[in-house]
Amino acid sequence: MTIALDRPQKTRSAQIREKLGYPIIDTDVHTQEFEPAVLDYLEQVGGTALVERFKENLPGASRFKWYKQSWEERFAYRSNRPNWWGRPTKNTLNLATISLPKLLHERLEEAGTDFAVVYPNLATMAPNIGNEEMRRAVCRAVNHYHADIFRPYSDRLTPIAAIPLHTPEEGIEELEYAVNVLGLKAIQIPGYVRRPIPAFEKYGKEVANEVVWIDNFGLDSQYDYDPFWAKCVELKVVPTTHASSQGWTTQRSVTNAQYNHINHFAFAAEALCKSLFFGGVTRRFPQLKFAFLEGGSAWGASLYADIIWHWETRNKQHLLSNNNPAIIDKEALVELYTRYGGELVDGRLDKIGDGLGFHHQLLAPENPGELDEFELAGIDQPEDVRDRFLNHFYFGTESDDTRVSQAFNRAANPFGDRVKAFLGSDSGHWDVPDITAVTANAYSMAEREIITEEDLRYFLSIHPLELYTSLNQDFFKGTGVEKAADEYLSLVISH
């Protein structure tokens, strides 16, 4: 007996899907691993002793140290309060759906979804494990586990491979195994690696663990990650990320988890996005696209416009022509001070200097090359920002996030462009109590004229097709979306 499809009538989402007439691709469906089975895989990879260590130090367990501390300790360490009750429990069917691939496969139709990229819970955390042996073993085990359990349902579901990136070498090794051995075609990288600041290591491990810098694999990175990006291009996989910034400076309330949670995905994603852009990754790898999940798309639209504004006001030529102290007409400056300074400057005109303040010389670049902070990104004109940013970055957005209107506000976005927002429902987590409402929620934004019907199609279909076929034109081969993908690719090629 099937539970979902024997219901007396089609859901509103299913009815809307039929009405729209194009495939709906959900790029962020969360699932929960069945722990005993995962431990079996981990034992095969790392042995019994490693499994026992894993159970004692679960990934993400550091965030739960809050519960083991007294209130005095929580404030002394500024331990950020974590979220709790993160699964939908009211509806037992929904709760079971996130752990059972067969049931999820069966119920996608109820959500109005044709195809989904799956982000399993443990897989999203595994690349952030600090211990190298544990990190690599857990990533390998969960990748094998998910490849096996989702393989029978590949016509509608594909899981991400968890790729660790503490070094480019470990990333390349797991990437090659995931793609070439396990046959996985979607990946998730961490948004960053927390690295100790060397100058503070002398104060001991406890201090060094807190005084860290965030390595985002692009600008100022500890390693050259270009070999990893090149391997992504070679193996035809698109890097996606699902990073958390809880515990970072402003996300560190001791008492309020919602204070820590709001916008934390966007903060972490923005840091990675800026690093890839200013570090020149999108210039050196013009074929490579990136996707940021669960942070929405409003920050992407804001960042896109902000980078262009900064280029227009801080590019090298503009600085030399408008902000260079060497171009000050000092005679005219003295005359103005004399005429309007009065008692303020009386008898002290010789102290005027360049008129730019006490510490101006301390702020001066050491050499002319430092003036061009857009050089690595290859920006010579505003259109280059569009090419290096807009054409490379995609933004996963929940089905009820009305702020997506900013991504599709072509009157406000530079060059009249859409920012590449696409559906990432976050189905399986607390904020989606009913997985069958995903398409209905998205469609309601067109009904309320928050976005247009055309924008809705880009959101639900065109942008995810564009992203996942950008390197691998066979990404949707053998799936329920294959025909639509072929039609999309034929249009792209013809243009």
CORSUL-V630549 format. One record per pair of residues at least 4 apart in sequence whose C-alpha atoms are under 7 Angstrom apart, sorted by sequence separation. I is the first residue (numbers start at 1). J is the second residue. D is the distance in whole Angstrom. If there is no record, write none. Layout:
i = (I | I)
j = (J | J)
d = (D | D)
This chain:
i = (2 | 10 | 11 | 12 | 13 | 14 | 15 | 16 | 17 | 34 | 35 | 36 | 37 | 38 | 39 | 40 | 41 | 42 | 43 | 46 | 47 | 48 | 49 | 50 | 51 | 52 | 53 | 54 | 57 | 61 | 65 | 69 | 70 | 71 | 72 | 73 | 74 | 75 | 91 | 92 | 93 | 94 | 96 | 100 | 101 | 102 | 103 | 104 | 107 | 108 | 109 | 120 | 121 | 122 | 131 | 132 | 133 | 134 | 135 | 136 | 137 | 138 | 139 | 140 | 141 | 142 | 143 | 144 | 145 | 146 | 147 | 150 | 153 | 154 | 167 | 168 | 169 | 170 | 171 | 172 | 173 | 174 | 175 | 176 | 177 | 178 | 179 | 197 | 201 | 203 | 204 | 205 | 206 | 207 | 208 | 217 | 225 | 226 | 227 | 228 | 229 | 230 | 231 | 232 | 233 | 247 | 248 | 256 | 257 | 258 | 260 | 263 | 264 | 265 | 266 | 267 | 268 | 269 | 270 | 271 | 272 | 273 | 274 | 275 | 276 | 277 | 280 | 281 | 282 | 297 | 298 | 299 | 300 | 301 | 302 | 303 | 304 | 305 | 306 | 307 | 308 | 309 | 310 | 311 | 314 | 315 | 316 | 317 | 318 | 319 | 320 | 329 | 330 | 331 | 332 | 333 | 334 | 335 | 336 | 337 | 341 | 342 | 345 | 356 | 359 | 360 | 374 | 375 | 380 | 382 | 383 | 384 | 385 | 386 | 387 | 388 | 389 | 397 | 404 | 405 | 409 | 412 | 413 | 428 | 437 | 438 | 439 | 440 | 443 | 444 | 445 | 446 | 451 | 452 | 453 | 454 | 455 | 456 | 457 | 458 | 459 | 461 | 462 | 463 | 464 | 465 | 466 | 468 | 469 | 478 | 481 | 482 | 483 | 484 | 485 | 486 | 487 | 488 | 489 | 490 | 491 | 10 | 33 | 43 | 69 | 74 | 108 | 109 | 119 | 130 | 165 | 177 | 178 | 179 | 216 | 232 | 246 | 247 | 276 | 277 | 313 | 314 | 319 | 365 | 374 | 379 | 386 | 411 | 427 | 445 | 446 | 451 | 457 | 458 | 469 | 476 | 477 | 88 | 89 | 97 | 98 | 108 | 129 | 164 | 165 | 178 | 179 | 215 | 232 | 246 | 253 | 276 | 282 | 379 | 410 | 426 | 445 | 446 | 469 | 476 | 88 | 97 | 150 | 164 | 201 | 253 | 410 | 446 | 468 | 43 | 66 | 127 | 150 | 163 | 200 | 217 | 251 | 252 | 410 | 427 | 42 | 126 | 251 | 409 | 476 | 408 | 446 | 163 | 197 | 407 | 408 | 39 | 126 | 127 | 163 | 196 | 407 | 66 | 126 | 146 | 196 | 425 | 197 | 246 | 407 | 66 | 196 | 197 | 246 | 123 | 196 | 197 | 161 | 195 | 196 | 64 | 143 | 194 | 195 | 246 | 63 | 123 | 143 | 194 | 195 | 245 | 194 | 195 | 244 | 245 | 465 | 193 | 194 | 244 | 192 | 193 | 243 | 245 | 139 | 161 | 192 | 193 | 245 | 269 | 139 | 163 | 165 | 192 | 244 | 397 | 399 | 161 | 162 | 163 | 164 | 165 | 191 | 243 | 395 | 396 | 397 | 398 | 160 | 161 | 162 | 163 | 164 | 243 | 394 | 395 | 396 | 397 | 398 | 399 | 159 | 160 | 161 | 162 | 166 | 393 | 394 | 395 | 396 | 397 | 398 | 160 | 396 | 397 | 398 | 265 | 266 | 390 | 265 | 266 | 263 | 266 | 127 | 143 | 147 | 126 | 127 | 423 | 127 | 147 | 422 | 423 | 124 | 144 | 421 | 422 | 118 | 123 | 399 | 116 | 117 | 118 | 119 | 115 | 116 | 117 | 118 | 119 | 400 | 422 | 114 | 115 | 116 | 117 | 118 | 399 | 400 | 422 | 117 | 399 | 402 | 408 | 420 | 405 | 405 | 408 | 101 | 105 | 402 | 101 | 187 | 189 | 191 | 238 | 240 | 241 | 242 | 105 | 186 | 187 | 188 | 189 | 190 | 191 | 238 | 239 | 240 | 241 | 242 | 105 | 185 | 186 | 187 | 188 | 189 | 190 | 191 | 238 | 239 | 240 | 241 | 242 | 187 | 188 | 190 | 233 | 316 | 167 | 172 | 216 | 219 | 316 | 168 | 171 | 218 | 219 | 315 | 218 | 168 | 172 | 216 | 219 | 168 | 219 | 218 | 128 | 127 | 218 | 34 | 60 | 32 | 33 | 59 | 31 | 32 | 59 | 30 | 31 | 59 | 308 | 191 | 308 | 191 | 191 | 26 | 29 | 31 | 33 | 25 | 29 | 30 | 31 | 32 | 33 | 24 | 25 | 26 | 27 | 28 | 29 | 30 | 31 | 32 | 33 | 24 | 25 | 26 | 27 | 28 | 29 | 30 | 31 | 23 | 24 | 25 | 26 | 28 | 30 | 46 | 45 | 283 | 14 | 17 | 42 | 283 | 300 | 14 | 42 | 45 | 278 | 280 | 13 | 14 | 279 | 280 | 13 | 14 | 278 | 279 | 280 | 297 | 11 | 13 | 42 | 278 | 296 | 297 | 41 | 277 | 296 | 297 | 295 | 296 | 4 | 290 | 291 | 292 | 293 | 294 | 295 | 296 | 4 | 289 | 290 | 291 | 292 | 293 | 294 | 38 | 41 | 288 | 289 | 290 | 291 | 292 | 294 | 283 | 298 | 301 | 282 | 298 | 301 | 38 | 297 | 298 | 305 | 298 | 305 | 282 | 297 | 277 | 277 | 124 | 301 | 297 | 294 | 293 | 294 | 80 | 80 | 81 | 79 | 80 | 81 | 78 | 80 | 81 | 83 | 79 | 81 | 82 | 78 | 81 | 289 | 75 | 74 | 238 | 237 | 236 | 236 | 233 | 155 | 156 | 111 | 155 | 156 | 111 | 154 | 155 | 110 | 111 | 111 | 112 | 111 | 98 | 87 | 88 | 87 | 88 | 86 | 87 | 86 | 88 | 114 | 115 | 114 | 27 | 28 | 29 | 30 | 26 | 27 | 28 | 29 | 30 | 31 | 26 | 28 | 29 | 30 | 26 | 29 | 30 | 13 | 13 | 16 | 11 | 13 | 13 | 13 | 12 | 25 | 24 | 25 | 24 | 23 | 25 | 23)
j = (6 | 14 | 15 | 16 | 17 | 18 | 19 | 20 | 21 | 38 | 39 | 40 | 41 | 42 | 43 | 44 | 45 | 46 | 47 | 50 | 51 | 52 | 53 | 54 | 55 | 56 | 57 | 58 | 61 | 65 | 69 | 73 | 74 | 75 | 76 | 77 | 78 | 79 | 95 | 96 | 97 | 98 | 100 | 104 | 105 | 106 | 107 | 108 | 111 | 112 | 113 | 124 | 125 | 126 | 135 | 136 | 137 | 138 | 139 | 140 | 141 | 142 | 143 | 144 | 145 | 146 | 147 | 148 | 149 | 150 | 151 | 154 | 157 | 158 | 171 | 172 | 173 | 174 | 175 | 176 | 177 | 178 | 179 | 180 | 181 | 182 | 183 | 201 | 205 | 207 | 208 | 209 | 210 | 211 | 212 | 221 | 229 | 230 | 231 | 232 | 233 | 234 | 235 | 236 | 237 | 251 | 252 | 260 | 261 | 262 | 264 | 267 | 268 | 269 | 270 | 271 | 272 | 273 | 274 | 275 | 276 | 277 | 278 | 279 | 280 | 281 | 284 | 285 | 286 | 301 | 302 | 303 | 304 | 305 | 306 | 307 | 308 | 309 | 310 | 311 | 312 | 313 | 314 | 315 | 318 | 319 | 320 | 321 | 322 | 323 | 324 | 333 | 334 | 335 | 336 | 337 | 338 | 339 | 340 | 341 | 345 | 346 | 349 | 360 | 363 | 364 | 378 | 379 | 384 | 386 | 387 | 388 | 389 | 390 | 391 | 392 | 393 | 401 | 408 | 409 | 413 | 416 | 417 | 432 | 441 | 442 | 443 | 444 | 447 | 448 | 449 | 450 | 455 | 456 | 457 | 458 | 459 | 460 | 461 | 462 | 463 | 465 | 466 | 467 | 468 | 469 | 470 | 472 | 473 | 482 | 485 | 486 | 487 | 488 | 489 | 490 | 491 | 492 | 493 | 494 | 495 | 15 | 38 | 48 | 74 | 79 | 113 | 114 | 124 | 135 | 170 | 182 | 183 | 184 | 221 | 237 | 251 | 252 | 281 | 282 | 318 | 319 | 324 | 370 | 379 | 384 | 391 | 416 | 432 | 450 | 451 | 456 | 462 | 463 | 474 | 481 | 482 | 94 | 95 | 103 | 104 | 114 | 135 | 170 | 171 | 184 | 185 | 221 | 238 | 252 | 259 | 282 | 288 | 385 | 416 | 432 | 451 | 452 | 475 | 482 | 95 | 104 | 157 | 171 | 208 | 260 | 417 | 453 | 475 | 51 | 74 | 135 | 158 | 171 | 208 | 225 | 259 | 260 | 418 | 435 | 51 | 135 | 260 | 418 | 485 | 418 | 456 | 174 | 208 | 418 | 419 | 51 | 138 | 139 | 175 | 208 | 419 | 79 | 139 | 159 | 209 | 438 | 211 | 260 | 421 | 81 | 211 | 212 | 261 | 139 | 212 | 213 | 178 | 212 | 213 | 82 | 161 | 212 | 213 | 264 | 82 | 142 | 162 | 213 | 214 | 264 | 214 | 215 | 264 | 265 | 485 | 214 | 215 | 265 | 214 | 215 | 265 | 267 | 162 | 184 | 215 | 216 | 268 | 292 | 163 | 187 | 189 | 216 | 268 | 421 | 423 | 186 | 187 | 188 | 189 | 190 | 216 | 268 | 420 | 421 | 422 | 423 | 186 | 187 | 188 | 189 | 190 | 269 | 420 | 421 | 422 | 423 | 424 | 425 | 186 | 187 | 188 | 189 | 193 | 420 | 421 | 422 | 423 | 424 | 425 | 188 | 424 | 425 | 426 | 294 | 295 | 419 | 295 | 296 | 295 | 299 | 162 | 178 | 182 | 162 | 163 | 459 | 164 | 184 | 459 | 460 | 162 | 182 | 459 | 460 | 157 | 162 | 438 | 156 | 157 | 158 | 159 | 156 | 157 | 158 | 159 | 160 | 441 | 463 | 156 | 157 | 158 | 159 | 160 | 441 | 442 | 464 | 160 | 442 | 445 | 451 | 463 | 450 | 451 | 455 | 149 | 153 | 450 | 150 | 237 | 239 | 241 | 288 | 290 | 291 | 292 | 156 | 237 | 238 | 239 | 240 | 241 | 242 | 289 | 290 | 291 | 292 | 293 | 157 | 237 | 238 | 239 | 240 | 241 | 242 | 243 | 290 | 291 | 292 | 293 | 294 | 240 | 241 | 243 | 288 | 371 | 223 | 228 | 272 | 275 | 372 | 225 | 228 | 275 | 276 | 372 | 276 | 227 | 231 | 275 | 278 | 228 | 279 | 279 | 190 | 190 | 281 | 99 | 125 | 98 | 99 | 125 | 98 | 99 | 126 | 98 | 99 | 129 | 382 | 268 | 385 | 269 | 272 | 113 | 116 | 118 | 120 | 113 | 117 | 118 | 119 | 120 | 121 | 113 | 114 | 115 | 116 | 117 | 118 | 119 | 120 | 121 | 122 | 114 | 115 | 116 | 117 | 118 | 119 | 120 | 121 | 114 | 115 | 116 | 117 | 119 | 121 | 137 | 137 | 377 | 109 | 112 | 137 | 378 | 395 | 110 | 138 | 141 | 374 | 376 | 110 | 111 | 376 | 377 | 111 | 112 | 376 | 377 | 378 | 395 | 110 | 112 | 141 | 377 | 395 | 396 | 141 | 377 | 396 | 397 | 396 | 397 | 106 | 392 | 393 | 394 | 395 | 396 | 397 | 398 | 107 | 392 | 393 | 394 | 395 | 396 | 397 | 142 | 145 | 392 | 393 | 394 | 395 | 396 | 398 | 388 | 403 | 406 | 388 | 404 | 407 | 145 | 404 | 406 | 413 | 407 | 414 | 392 | 407 | 388 | 389 | 242 | 419 | 421 | 424 | 424 | 426 | 247 | 252 | 253 | 252 | 253 | 254 | 252 | 254 | 255 | 257 | 254 | 256 | 257 | 254 | 257 | 467 | 254 | 254 | 468 | 471 | 471 | 472 | 471 | 478 | 479 | 435 | 479 | 480 | 436 | 479 | 480 | 436 | 437 | 438 | 439 | 439 | 428 | 428 | 429 | 429 | 430 | 429 | 430 | 430 | 433 | 480 | 481 | 481 | 423 | 424 | 425 | 426 | 423 | 424 | 425 | 426 | 427 | 428 | 424 | 426 | 427 | 428 | 425 | 428 | 429 | 436 | 437 | 440 | 436 | 438 | 439 | 440 | 440 | 460 | 460 | 461 | 461 | 461 | 464 | 481)
d = (6 | 6 | 6 | 6 | 6 | 6 | 6 | 6 | 7 | 6 | 6 | 6 | 7 | 6 | 6 | 6 | 6 | 6 | 4 | 6 | 7 | 6 | 6 | 6 | 6 | 6 | 6 | 6 | 6 | 7 | 7 | 6 | 6 | 6 | 6 | 6 | 6 | 7 | 6 | 6 | 6 | 7 | 6 | 6 | 6 | 6 | 6 | 6 | 7 | 6 | 6 | 6 | 7 | 6 | 6 | 6 | 6 | 6 | 6 | 6 | 6 | 6 | 6 | 6 | 6 | 6 | 6 | 6 | 6 | 6 | 6 | 6 | 6 | 6 | 7 | 6 | 6 | 6 | 6 | 6 | 6 | 6 | 6 | 6 | 5 | 5 | 5 | 7 | 7 | 6 | 6 | 6 | 7 | 6 | 7 | 5 | 7 | 6 | 6 | 6 | 6 | 6 | 6 | 6 | 6 | 5 | 6 | 7 | 6 | 6 | 7 | 6 | 6 | 6 | 6 | 6 | 7 | 6 | 6 | 6 | 6 | 6 | 6 | 6 | 6 | 6 | 6 | 6 | 6 | 6 | 6 | 6 | 6 | 6 | 6 | 6 | 7 | 6 | 6 | 6 | 6 | 6 | 5 | 5 | 6 | 6 | 6 | 6 | 6 | 5 | 5 | 6 | 6 | 6 | 6 | 6 | 6 | 6 | 6 | 5 | 5 | 6 | 6 | 6 | 7 | 7 | 6 | 6 | 7 | 7 | 6 | 6 | 6 | 5 | 5 | 6 | 6 | 7 | 7 | 6 | 6 | 7 | 6 | 7 | 6 | 6 | 6 | 6 | 6 | 6 | 6 | 6 | 6 | 6 | 6 | 7 | 6 | 6 | 5 | 4 | 6 | 6 | 6 | 6 | 6 | 6 | 6 | 7 | 5 | 6 | 6 | 6 | 6 | 6 | 6 | 6 | 6 | 6 | 6 | 6 | 6 | 6 | 7 | 5 | 6 | 5 | 5 | 7 | 7 | 7 | 6 | 7 | 6 | 5 | 7 | 5 | 5 | 5 | 5 | 6 | 6 | 6 | 6 | 6 | 6 | 5 | 7 | 6 | 5 | 5 | 5 | 7 | 6 | 5 | 7 | 6 | 5 | 7 | 6 | 5 | 7 | 7 | 5 | 7 | 5 | 6 | 6 | 6 | 7 | 7 | 7 | 7 | 7 | 6 | 4 | 7 | 6 | 5 | 6 | 5 | 6 | 5 | 7 | 5 | 5 | 6 | 5 | 6 | 6 | 6 | 6 | 6 | 7 | 6 | 6 | 6 | 7 | 6 | 6 | 6 | 6 | 6 | 4 | 7 | 7 | 5 | 7 | 6 | 7 | 6 | 6 | 7 | 6 | 7 | 6 | 6 | 5 | 6 | 6 | 7 | 6 | 7 | 6 | 6 | 6 | 6 | 6 | 5 | 7 | 7 | 4 | 6 | 6 | 5 | 6 | 7 | 5 | 6 | 5 | 6 | 6 | 6 | 6 | 6 | 6 | 5 | 5 | 7 | 6 | 6 | 6 | 6 | 6 | 5 | 6 | 5 | 6 | 6 | 6 | 7 | 5 | 7 | 5 | 6 | 7 | 7 | 7 | 5 | 6 | 6 | 6 | 6 | 6 | 6 | 6 | 7 | 6 | 6 | 6 | 6 | 6 | 6 | 5 | 4 | 5 | 5 | 7 | 7 | 5 | 5 | 5 | 5 | 5 | 5 | 7 | 5 | 6 | 7 | 6 | 7 | 6 | 6 | 6 | 5 | 4 | 6 | 5 | 7 | 6 | 6 | 4 | 6 | 5 | 7 | 7 | 7 | 6 | 7 | 6 | 7 | 6 | 6 | 4 | 7 | 4 | 6 | 7 | 7 | 6 | 6 | 7 | 5 | 6 | 6 | 6 | 6 | 6 | 4 | 5 | 5 | 4 | 6 | 5 | 6 | 6 | 6 | 7 | 6 | 6 | 6 | 6 | 6 | 7 | 5 | 7 | 7 | 6 | 6 | 6 | 7 | 7 | 7 | 7 | 6 | 7 | 6 | 6 | 7 | 6 | 6 | 6 | 7 | 6 | 7 | 6 | 6 | 6 | 7 | 6 | 5 | 5 | 5 | 5 | 7 | 6 | 7 | 6 | 5 | 5 | 7 | 5 | 6 | 7 | 6 | 6 | 7 | 6 | 5 | 6 | 7 | 5 | 7 | 6 | 5 | 5 | 5 | 5 | 7 | 5 | 7 | 6 | 5 | 7 | 7 | 6 | 6 | 6 | 4 | 5 | 7 | 6 | 7 | 7 | 7 | 6 | 6 | 6 | 4 | 5 | 6 | 7 | 6 | 6 | 6 | 7 | 6 | 7 | 6 | 7 | 7 | 7 | 7 | 6 | 6 | 6 | 6 | 6 | 7 | 5 | 6 | 6 | 6 | 6 | 5 | 5 | 5 | 5 | 7 | 5 | 5 | 5 | 5 | 6 | 6 | 5 | 6 | 6 | 7 | 6 | 6 | 6 | 7 | 6 | 6 | 6 | 6 | 5 | 7 | 6 | 7 | 5 | 6 | 6 | 7 | 5 | 6 | 6 | 6 | 4 | 6 | 4 | 6 | 6 | 7 | 5 | 6 | 5 | 5 | 5 | 6 | 7 | 5 | 6 | 6 | 6 | 7 | 4 | 7 | 6 | 6 | 6 | 6 | 6 | 7 | 7 | 6 | 4 | 5 | 5 | 5 | 4 | 6 | 7 | 7 | 7 | 6 | 6 | 6 | 6 | 7 | 6 | 6 | 6 | 6 | 6 | 5 | 6 | 6 | 6 | 7 | 6 | 6 | 7 | 6 | 7 | 7 | 7 | 6 | 6 | 7 | 7 | 7 | 6 | 4 | 6 | 7 | 5 | 5 | 7 | 5 | 6 | 5 | 6 | 6 | 5 | 6 | 5 | 7 | 7 | 7 | 7 | 7 | 5 | 5 | 7 | 6 | 6 | 6 | 4 | 6 | 4 | 7 | 6 | 5 | 6 | 6 | 6 | 6 | 6 | 7 | 6 | 5 | 5 | 6 | 5 | 5 | 6 | 6 | 7 | 7 | 6 | 4 | 6 | 6 | 5 | 5 | 6 | 5 | 6 | 6 | 5 | 5 | 5 | 5 | 6 | 6 | 7 | 6 | 6 | 7 | 7 | 7 | 5 | 5 | 6 | 6 | 5 | 6 | 5 | 6 | 7 | 6)
